[in-house]
Amino acid sequence: MNKDEFEQIVLDTLKELPDKFKEKIKNLDIVIEENDVQPDLKNKKSGQIKFTLGLYQGVPATKKPGKINIMPDKITIYKKALEKVSSNDSELKGNIKKVILHELGHYFGLDEKKLRDLGY
């Protein structure tokens, strides 16, 4: 998938968020990293190679201090890794949305267990 199509899916996903969430997103950058990310080490239990598909960096909204100016939070979406774990464009589109929502979950203070319980 070309970068413009990929970016449009990211933008469409953000536009589709309910207003009550969009209104709470402040000081957040979303970056698409084109380059491949080295896969993490094999999962000891399953032996499968795991890829980093997205990464949230920042202070979750639930932990932010008052009105102190801080650096923007950042979500990085890894295009090549997402393409590797998707078998077609339709699956890729779904995976992009899932990763965006997963990383936004971290932004809103949800941990990995809660996100897994929610299906992300």
C-alpha positions in Angstrom: 0.0 0.0 0.0 1.4 3.4 -0.8 2.0 5.9 1.9 -0.8 8.3 1.0 -3.4 5.5 1.2 -1.9 4.3 4.5 -2.1 7.9 5.9 -5.7 8.3 4.8 -6.7 5.2 6.7 -5.0 6.6 9.8 -6.8 9.9 9.3 -10.2 8.2 8.7 -9.8 6.2 11.8 -9.2 9.3 13.9 -12.2 11.0 12.2 -14.4 8.1 13.1 -13.6 8.4 16.8 -16.6 9.4 19.0 -16.6 13.1 19.7 -16.2 12.5 23.5 -12.8 11.0 22.8 -11.7 13.4 20.1 -12.3 16.3 22.4 -9.9 14.8 25.0 -7.0 14.2 22.7 -4.6 17.1 23.2 -0.9 17.5 22.5 -0.5 14.3 20.6 1.6 13.6 17.5 0.9 10.6 15.3 3.8 9.5 13.1 4.0 6.9 10.4 7.4 5.3 10.3 8.0 3.8 6.8 11.1 1.8 7.8 11.0 -1.7 8.9 11.3 -2.4 12.6 13.4 -5.3 13.7 11.2 -8.0 15.1 11.3 -8.6 18.8 12.8 -11.8 20.0 10.8 -14.9 19.6 8.0 -15.4 22.1 9.3 -18.0 24.5 6.0 -19.8 24.8 4.9 -19.9 21.2 8.1 -19.5 19.3 6.5 -16.9 17.1 8.3 -13.8 16.0 6.6 -10.6 17.2 6.7 -7.3 15.5 6.2 -3.8 17.0 3.2 -2.5 15.0 2.8 0.7 17.0 4.3 2.5 19.9 2.9 5.0 22.4 5.4 7.3 24.1 4.2 9.8 26.7 2.4 10.3 29.9 -1.1 8.7 29.9 -4.0 11.2 30.3 -4.8 9.7 33.6 -1.3 10.5 34.9 -0.8 14.0 33.5 -0.2 16.8 36.0 -2.5 19.9 35.9 -1.8 22.4 33.2 2.0 22.1 33.1 3.4 22.4 29.6 5.0 19.1 28.6 6.3 17.7 25.4 3.7 16.2 23.1 2.8 12.5 23.5 3.7 10.5 20.4 2.2 7.5 18.7 4.3 5.8 16.0 2.7 3.5 13.5 5.1 1.1 11.8 4.0 0.7 8.2 6.3 -2.1 7.0 5.6 -4.3 10.1 1.9 -3.9 9.7 2.2 -4.9 6.0 4.2 -8.0 7.0 1.5 -9.2 9.4 -1.4 -8.5 7.0 -2.3 -10.8 4.1 -4.1 -8.3 2.0 -5.2 -4.6 1.8 -8.5 -5.3 3.6 -6.7 -7.0 6.5 -4.1 -4.2 6.5 -6.8 -1.6 6.9 -8.3 -3.4 9.8 -4.9 -3.9 11.4 -4.1 -0.2 11.1 -7.3 0.8 12.8 -6.7 -1.8 15.5 -3.2 -0.5 16.2 -4.3 3.2 16.3 -7.1 2.3 18.7 -4.7 0.2 20.8 -2.1 3.0 21.1 -4.9 5.6 21.8 -5.9 3.2 24.6 -2.4 3.7 26.1 -2.8 7.4 25.7 -6.0 7.3 27.7 -4.3 5.2 30.4 -5.2 1.6 29.6 -2.6 -1.1 30.2 -1.9 -4.1 27.9 -4.1 -6.5 29.9 -7.2 -4.1 29.7 -6.6 -3.5 25.9 -6.4 -7.3 25.3 -9.6 -7.8 27.3 -11.2 -5.2 25.0 -9.9 -6.9 21.8 -7.1 -4.5 21.0 
